[in-house]
Amino acid sequence: MARDRFAFIRTLVELQDLLLNIGLANVGYVLDTFHWHCAEDSVEQILALDPASIASVDLNDARADLSRDAQIDGSRHLPLATGVIDLKSFLQALVQINYTGPIRAEPFNQALNDMDNEAALAATHKAMSAAFTLVR
């Protein structure tokens, strides 16, 4: 994603600064592997988070045919579909900080949308199961 498209907040550090300035306990993070990857955020930044401040986590994978800067926000794959995003390190960091909240798949993918519901559910279940085996 173009680095200057949404210049207000693009990285985890910028979001941390905003949340500190807001100063409310009911405002937190939705961590997303796609945005984490595109922002070039690090595992160390995840390790520095209080797990109670994470509202939820979205897992997906980026397109292999596009550079990091050319990624399209509305075009994502199921977790581990392309191997572009380092999902193992991301999930290991969540385990290390003892995150126990919700984790969901968030693909934006026409091939998945074209499947009937049962096939899409099966594909998503398979991808999420494979992702979770990375940290077992």
N, C-alpha and C positions, 0 to 999 in steps of 0.2 A: 504494500500500500504506500502510496506517495507520502513521504514524511511530512509534507507541508499541507496536506489536504485538510486535516483538522488540527491546527496548530495549538489549540487550547490545552488538550491533554492527549498525549500520544504514548506515554511510557508509564510504567508502574511507579517510577520515582515521582513523576508529575502528579499522578493520582494520589500517592501517599501525601504529598504536600497539600493537595486540596483537602483531603480528608482530615489532616491535622488542623487545618485552618477552620474547617467546619466545626470540628470538635464535638460531634454528637455520637453517642454510642450506637444509635440505630442506623448508621450509614457505614457501608462496608464495600468490600470488593466482590465483583463477579470476575473471577480469573478465567481467561479464555486462552487456550493454547494458540489459536490463530493470531490473536492480537499480541500475545507474549512473544511469539516468533517474529512477527512483522516489526515490532518495536525493538527487537534485539535486546529484550530484557534477559536477565540472567537467573540461574538457579539460586544464586546467592541472595537475590532480591526476594525470592519466594521464601527462602530460609529465614529471612529477617521479619517475616510477617507473623503477627499473632493469629493463630488459626481461628480464633473467635471473631476476627474481623472479616473473615471470608464468608460471604453469604452463599455462594455456590461456585461451581467450577464447570466450565464447558470444554469438552474434548472434541477435537476435529483435526483434520490434516489439511495442509496447503496443496495447491496445485504444483505438480512437478515441472510443468512446462513454463512456469513463470518465475522470474527472480523474486527475491524477497520484496523489493520495492514495487514490483509490478503486480503483486497479488491483488485480487479483487475480493472485497469484503463479502459479497453475496455469492461467492463461488468457492465452496469448501467441500472437503471429502470427509467420510467417516474416519474416526481415529485409525491410524496405521495404514490407511489405504495407499498412501504414496511414500511414506517414510521421510517426508521433508521436515516435519516437526519432530524434535527430540522429545518424544512423549515419555520415554523411560525416565529421563532426568527430571522432567516436570513432575511426574507422579512420585518419583522417589523423594523429591523435595517436600511434597505434600505429606508423605508418610513420615518424614523426619520431623516435621513440625506438629505431627499428630492431628492433622486435619481429619475430621470425621463427618463433615457435612455432605450435602448433596453433590453428586457428579452426574452430568448428563452429556449425551452426544448432541452436538449442534452442527450438523452438516447442512450446507445449502447446495444441493446437488440435484440437477435435473434427472439424472439416471435413477436416483433413489426416489424422487418424486413420481417418476413414471411407473414405479412398481406398485402392485396392489399392496394393501396394508399389511397382510401377513408376510409377504416377501420382504418388504421394507423393515418390518419388525425383526424378522430373522436376521437380516443383514446387519442391522444395528446391534442386535444382541451379540452376534458373532464378533463384531468389531470391539464392542465394549468388553466382552469377556477376554479377548486377546489383549486389550490394553491393560486390564487388571492383572493378567498373568505376568506382566512386566515387573510387578512389585511384590509378588508372592514369594 
